[in-house]
């Protein structure tokens, strides 16, 4: 059964903006493997996701653990980071559409931290905010079939992957399938769902923005619980993703070179194109920059220039 939510004008607007930014980010990153950026993203992701759960280690300490250096701190916090490093370094071994893989990831993430790592809870749970019960999760007997329904939704429903990733994140938090580790599993699994279709999310630590807007994160979850649907959480997460993409593109504008742009554009398979076609791929550059890029491409013998003025077009030679 499809979980309840509405596709609002705000959601459509955010999805449109995100789609444009993903296209631009693809052009900037996917043809230029960047080990340093991947490493930086992994550090920020692990630090931010665990910080939301109360982990006290700093980003520098997380970096040291990734480098196999000794760190002084609470044993539980150190083990949380070590487990997360193993999981995030082996993301490719998890299938985002498999409940068995989901349980495997939880086992790796929570091993040594709780007794039931990798197993759904067998008792009732409630989420407290101070002395007040903020959320009572469904009975434990319902958890396996609720999670199976949720995985069926993301496998077969013809909905945008970006939307489905948000819905899964919220619904999993609502079901609260584990005794502990639900928050970090929700964020991890949304990342995996997105990575399946959009590899550029490997460079996108949106957990950092969740950490910076933590109060809004929990408020959106609570509002959805009250409304009985995930619309508000979808809007919140899409805003986070859009802002994260904007930050990523802002970084890329400082490091992308003309050669990078030319090589990527040629890799797209365009045999003949205009300056406008070139700028449609690299939306953040000026007309003058595009002209300089194309002039350099001609000088390098990558493509030839045909026509004059408004009728100018280019033909790839290699």
C-alpha positions as CSV (number, residue, x, y, z in Angstrom):
1,X,0.0,0.0,0.0
2,X,1.3,3.4,-0.9
3,X,2.0,5.5,2.2
4,X,-0.1,8.7,2.5
5,X,1.3,12.0,1.3
6,X,0.4,14.8,-1.1
7,X,2.5,16.3,-3.9
8,X,2.2,20.0,-3.2
9,X,3.2,23.0,-5.4
10,X,6.2,23.4,-3.1
11,X,7.3,19.8,-3.7
12,X,7.0,20.2,-7.5
13,X,9.0,23.4,-7.4
14,X,11.7,21.8,-5.2
15,X,11.9,18.7,-7.4
16,X,12.3,20.9,-10.5
17,X,15.1,22.9,-8.9
18,X,16.8,19.7,-7.6
19,X,16.7,18.1,-11.0
20,X,18.4,21.1,-12.6
21,X,21.1,21.1,-10.0
22,X,21.7,17.3,-10.2
23,X,22.3,17.8,-14.0
24,X,24.8,20.5,-13.3
25,X,26.5,18.6,-10.5
26,X,26.7,15.5,-12.8
27,X,28.6,17.7,-15.3
28,X,30.9,19.0,-12.7
29,X,31.7,15.8,-10.8
30,X,30.9,12.4,-12.4
31,X,33.5,12.7,-15.1
32,X,36.1,13.8,-12.7
33,X,36.6,11.3,-9.9
34,X,37.7,13.2,-6.8
35,X,39.1,11.0,-3.9
36,X,39.6,14.0,-1.7
37,X,36.0,15.2,-2.1
38,X,34.7,11.7,-1.5
39,X,36.8,11.5,1.7
40,X,35.6,14.9,2.9
41,X,32.0,14.0,2.3
42,X,32.4,10.7,4.2
43,X,33.9,12.5,7.2
44,X,31.2,15.1,7.3
45,X,28.4,12.6,6.8
46,X,29.6,10.3,9.6
47,X,30.2,13.1,12.0
48,X,26.9,14.9,11.3
49,X,24.7,11.8,11.4
50,X,26.2,10.6,14.7
51,X,26.2,14.1,16.2
52,X,22.4,14.1,15.7
53,X,22.3,11.0,17.9
54,X,24.4,12.6,20.6
55,X,27.9,11.4,19.6
56,X,30.5,13.8,21.2
57,X,33.4,13.2,18.9
58,X,34.6,16.1,16.8
59,X,35.1,16.1,13.0
60,X,38.9,16.0,13.6
61,X,38.5,12.9,15.8
62,X,36.4,11.2,13.1
63,X,39.1,12.0,10.6
64,X,41.7,10.5,12.9
65,X,39.7,7.2,13.2
66,X,39.3,7.0,9.4
67,X,43.1,7.3,9.3
68,X,43.4,4.5,11.8
69,X,44.9,6.8,14.5
70,X,44.3,6.5,18.2
71,X,41.5,8.8,19.6
72,X,40.7,9.5,23.2
73,X,37.0,9.7,24.0
74,X,34.0,7.7,25.2
75,X,34.2,4.0,24.1
76,X,30.7,4.0,22.9
77,X,31.2,7.1,20.7
78,X,34.4,5.7,19.3
79,X,32.7,2.4,18.4
80,X,29.8,4.2,16.8
81,X,32.2,6.0,14.5
82,X,34.2,2.9,13.7
83,X,31.1,1.0,12.8
84,X,29.8,3.9,10.6
85,X,33.2,4.1,8.8
86,X,32.9,0.4,7.9
87,X,29.3,0.9,6.6
88,X,30.0,4.1,4.6
89,X,33.2,2.6,3.1
90,X,31.2,-0.4,1.9
91,X,28.0,1.2,0.6
92,X,28.1,-0.7,-2.6
93,X,27.5,-4.0,-0.8
94,X,24.0,-2.9,0.3
95,X,20.9,-3.2,-1.9
96,X,18.6,-0.2,-1.1
97,X,15.5,-2.3,-2.2
98,X,16.2,-5.3,0.0
99,X,15.0,-5.7,3.6
100,X,17.7,-8.4,4.2
101,X,20.3,-5.9,3.2
102,X,18.6,-3.3,5.4
103,X,19.0,-5.6,8.4
104,X,22.6,-6.4,7.4
105,X,23.4,-2.7,7.4
106,X,21.9,-2.2,10.9
107,X,23.9,-5.1,12.2
108,X,27.1,-3.6,10.9
109,X,26.1,-0.1,12.1
110,X,25.1,-1.2,15.7
111,X,27.4,-4.2,16.3
112,X,28.7,-4.1,19.9
113,X,26.3,-1.2,20.8
114,X,23.1,-3.1,21.3
115,X,22.3,-6.9,21.7
116,X,19.7,-7.0,18.9
117,X,21.9,-5.5,16.1
118,X,20.5,-6.6,12.7
119,X,17.1,-7.7,14.1
120,X,13.7,-6.0,14.2
121,X,12.5,-5.1,17.7
122,X,10.3,-7.6,19.6
123,X,8.9,-5.1,22.2
124,X,6.9,-1.9,22.2
125,X,8.8,1.5,22.1
126,X,7.9,5.1,22.7
127,X,9.9,8.2,21.8
128,X,10.2,10.7,24.6
129,X,10.8,14.5,24.5
130,X,11.6,15.2,28.1
131,X,8.9,13.7,30.3
132,X,6.4,13.7,27.4
133,X,5.8,10.8,25.0
134,X,6.2,12.3,21.6
135,X,5.5,9.1,19.5
136,X,4.3,5.6,20.2
137,X,5.6,3.2,17.5
138,X,3.4,0.5,16.0
139,X,3.3,-2.9,17.9
140,X,6.4,-5.0,17.4
141,X,4.3,-7.8,15.8
142,X,3.5,-5.4,12.9
143,X,7.1,-4.3,12.2
144,X,8.1,-7.1,9.7
145,X,5.1,-6.7,7.4
146,X,5.1,-2.9,7.7
147,X,8.8,-2.9,6.6
148,X,8.1,-5.4,3.8
149,X,5.3,-3.1,2.6
150,X,7.6,-0.1,2.7
151,X,10.3,-2.0,0.6
152,X,7.6,-3.1,-1.8
153,X,6.6,0.6,-2.2
154,X,10.1,1.8,-3.1
155,X,10.6,-1.2,-5.5
156,X,7.4,-1.1,-7.6
157,X,5.8,2.3,-7.2
158,X,6.2,4.6,-10.2
159,X,7.1,7.6,-8.2
160,X,10.2,9.9,-8.5
161,X,13.1,8.4,-6.6
162,X,13.7,11.6,-4.8
163,X,10.2,11.5,-3.4
164,X,10.4,7.8,-2.5
165,X,13.6,8.3,-0.6
166,X,12.0,11.0,1.6
167,X,8.9,8.8,2.1
168,X,11.0,5.8,3.1
169,X,13.0,8.0,5.6
170,X,9.8,9.2,7.3
171,X,7.9,5.9,7.3
172,X,10.9,4.0,8.6
173,X,11.2,6.5,11.5
174,X,7.5,6.2,12.2
175,X,7.6,2.4,12.2
176,X,10.8,2.6,14.4
177,X,11.8,-1.0,13.5
178,X,14.8,-1.2,15.9
179,X,15.4,-0.7,19.6
180,X,18.1,1.8,18.7
181,X,19.8,3.1,15.5
182,X,16.6,4.2,13.7
183,X,17.7,7.8,13.0
184,X,21.0,6.9,11.5
185,X,19.5,4.0,9.5
186,X,16.8,6.4,8.1
187,X,19.5,8.8,6.9
188,X,21.8,6.1,5.6
189,X,19.0,4.4,3.6
190,X,17.8,7.6,2.1
191,X,21.3,8.1,0.8
192,X,21.4,4.6,-0.6
193,X,18.1,5.0,-2.4
194,X,19.3,8.3,-4.0
195,X,22.7,6.8,-4.9
196,X,21.1,4.0,-6.8
197,X,19.8,6.6,-9.4
198,X,22.0,9.6,-8.8
199,X,25.6,8.7,-8.2
200,X,26.4,12.4,-7.5
201,X,25.0,11.9,-4.0
202,X,28.3,10.3,-3.2
203,X,29.6,13.9,-3.0
204,X,26.5,15.3,-1.1
205,X,26.6,15.2,2.8
206,X,23.0,16.4,3.3
207,X,23.3,14.9,6.8
208,X,25.4,18.0,7.6
209,X,22.4,20.3,6.9
210,X,20.1,18.1,8.9
211,X,22.5,18.4,11.8
212,X,22.4,22.2,11.4
213,X,18.6,22.2,11.3
214,X,18.1,19.5,13.8
215,X,15.1,21.1,15.5
216,X,13.3,21.5,12.2
217,X,14.1,17.8,11.4
218,X,12.4,16.6,14.5
219,X,9.5,19.1,14.2
220,X,8.8,18.0,10.7
221,X,8.7,14.3,11.9
222,X,6.3,15.3,14.7
223,X,4.0,17.3,12.5
224,X,3.7,14.4,10.1
225,X,2.9,12.0,12.9
226,X,0.1,14.4,13.9
227,X,-1.1,14.8,10.3
228,X,-0.9,11.1,9.5
229,X,1.1,11.7,6.3
230,X,4.6,12.5,5.3
231,X,4.1,15.6,3.2
232,X,5.7,18.1,5.6
233,X,8.8,15.9,6.0
234,X,9.1,15.5,2.2
235,X,9.1,19.3,1.9
236,X,11.7,19.6,4.6
237,X,14.0,16.9,3.1
238,X,13.8,18.3,-0.4
239,X,14.8,21.7,1.0
240,X,17.8,20.1,2.7
241,X,18.8,18.3,-0.6
242,X,18.4,21.5,-2.6
243,X,20.5,23.5,-0.2
244,X,23.2,20.7,-0.2
245,X,23.3,20.7,-4.0
246,X,23.7,24.5,-4.0
247,X,26.6,24.2,-1.6
248,X,28.2,21.5,-3.7
249,X,27.9,23.6,-6.8
250,X,29.3,26.6,-5.1
251,X,32.3,24.5,-4.3
252,X,32.6,23.2,-7.8
253,X,32.5,26.7,-9.3
254,X,35.9,27.3,-7.5
255,X,37.6,24.1,-8.8
256,X,36.2,23.3,-12.2
257,X,38.5,24.2,-15.1
258,X,37.8,24.9,-18.7
259,X,39.5,21.6,-19.7
260,X,37.2,19.7,-17.2
261,X,34.2,21.3,-18.8
262,X,35.3,20.6,-22.4
263,X,36.2,16.9,-21.6
264,X,32.9,16.4,-19.9
265,X,30.9,18.0,-22.7
266,X,32.6,15.8,-25.4
267,X,31.9,12.7,-23.2
268,X,28.2,13.4,-23.6
269,X,28.4,12.4,-27.2
270,X,27.3,15.6,-28.8
271,X,28.7,15.7,-32.4
272,X,27.4,19.1,-33.4
273,X,26.4,21.8,-31.0
274,X,26.1,25.6,-30.5
275,X,27.3,27.8,-27.7
276,X,23.8,27.7,-26.3
277,X,23.9,23.9,-26.1
278,X,27.2,24.2,-24.2
279,X,25.7,26.7,-21.7
280,X,22.7,24.5,-21.2
281,X,25.0,21.9,-19.7
282,X,27.1,24.4,-17.7
283,X,24.4,26.8,-16.4
284,X,26.6,28.6,-14.0
285,X,29.1,30.0,-16.5
286,X,28.8,33.3,-18.4
287,X,28.5,33.8,-22.1
288,X,32.1,35.1,-22.2
289,X,33.4,32.1,-20.3
290,X,31.6,29.7,-22.7
291,X,33.1,31.5,-25.7
292,X,36.6,31.3,-24.2
293,X,36.0,27.5,-23.5
294,X,34.9,26.9,-27.1
295,X,37.8,28.9,-28.5
296,X,40.2,26.9,-26.5
297,X,38.5,23.7,-27.7
298,X,39.0,24.8,-31.3
299,X,42.7,25.6,-30.6
300,X,43.2,22.2,-29.0
301,X,41.7,20.5,-32.1
302,X,38.8,19.0,-30.1
303,X,36.2,20.4,-32.5
304,X,36.0,22.6,-35.5
305,X,34.1,25.9,-35.8
306,X,31.5,26.4,-38.6
307,X,29.3,29.4,-39.6
308,X,29.4,33.0,-38.4
309,X,27.8,35.1,-35.6
310,X,24.4,33.7,-34.5
311,X,24.7,30.8,-36.9
312,X,28.0,29.5,-35.5
313,X,28.1,25.9,-34.5
314,X,30.8,23.4,-33.6
315,X,31.6,19.9,-34.8
316,X,33.5,17.4,-32.6
317,X,36.7,16.1,-34.4
318,X,37.9,13.5,-32.0
